[in-house]
């Protein structure tokens, strides 16, 4: 199945892109996907260890890391926004 990851704020700037498309196992949940991303690039470890960053599946905040993923889902990675 294919999952789109959308990046926002400083993460988008640091990666120099706004999204990625990943192909993963059909029986994956969010916790599995996190492990996959960390293995793919250690930068994701920094993201997942930051408690201020929020994660959303299809615009709904993830509250349970065992949430099942489905083909076509969009994962949003949203750090806190600052400004005036």
C-alpha positions as CSV (number, residue, x, y, z in Angstrom):
1,X,0.0,0.0,0.0
2,X,1.1,3.6,-0.5
3,X,1.3,6.2,2.2
4,X,2.0,9.9,1.6
5,X,3.9,11.8,4.3
6,X,3.4,15.5,4.3
7,X,6.0,17.7,6.0
8,X,5.4,21.1,7.6
9,X,7.4,24.0,9.0
10,X,11.1,23.5,9.8
11,X,10.8,19.8,8.8
12,X,9.8,20.8,5.3
13,X,12.7,23.3,5.2
14,X,15.3,20.8,6.5
15,X,14.2,18.1,4.1
16,X,13.7,20.6,1.2
17,X,10.5,18.9,0.2
18,X,6.8,19.0,1.2
19,X,6.0,15.3,0.9
20,X,7.2,11.8,0.2
21,X,5.4,8.7,-1.0
22,X,6.2,5.3,0.7
23,X,5.2,1.8,-0.2
24,X,4.7,-0.3,2.9
25,X,3.3,-3.7,4.0
26,X,-0.5,-3.9,3.8
27,X,-0.9,-4.9,7.5
28,X,1.1,-1.9,8.9
29,X,0.0,0.3,11.7
30,X,1.4,3.7,12.6
31,X,3.9,2.1,15.1
32,X,5.2,-0.2,12.3
33,X,5.5,2.8,9.9
34,X,7.5,4.8,12.5
35,X,10.0,2.0,12.7
36,X,10.2,1.7,9.0
37,X,10.9,5.5,8.6
38,X,13.6,5.4,11.3
39,X,15.3,2.6,9.6
40,X,15.1,4.4,6.3
41,X,16.6,7.7,7.6
42,X,17.9,8.5,11.1
43,X,16.4,12.0,10.8
44,X,13.0,10.5,11.6
45,X,14.3,9.4,15.0
46,X,14.7,13.1,15.8
47,X,11.2,13.8,14.7
48,X,9.6,10.9,16.6
49,X,11.5,11.7,19.8
50,X,10.3,15.3,19.8
51,X,7.2,15.4,22.0
52,X,6.1,18.8,20.6
53,X,5.5,17.4,17.1
54,X,2.0,16.2,16.3
55,X,1.1,13.4,13.9
56,X,-2.1,13.2,11.8
57,X,-3.6,10.5,9.6
58,X,-6.0,12.1,7.1
59,X,-6.3,15.3,9.2
60,X,-7.1,13.5,12.4
61,X,-4.6,13.5,15.2
62,X,-3.1,10.2,16.1
63,X,-3.9,9.2,19.7
64,X,-3.1,5.5,19.4
65,X,0.1,4.3,17.7
66,X,-1.6,1.0,16.8
67,X,-4.0,2.7,14.4
68,X,-4.2,0.7,11.2
69,X,-3.0,2.3,8.0
70,X,-4.8,2.0,4.7
71,X,-3.7,2.5,1.1
72,X,-3.8,6.2,0.2
73,X,-3.6,7.5,3.8
74,X,-1.8,10.8,4.3
75,X,0.4,11.2,7.4
76,X,1.0,14.8,8.4
77,X,4.0,15.7,10.5
78,X,3.3,19.0,12.2
79,X,5.8,20.7,14.5
80,X,4.6,23.6,16.7
81,X,4.2,26.8,14.9
82,X,5.6,30.1,16.2
83,X,5.3,33.6,15.0
84,X,3.5,36.8,15.6
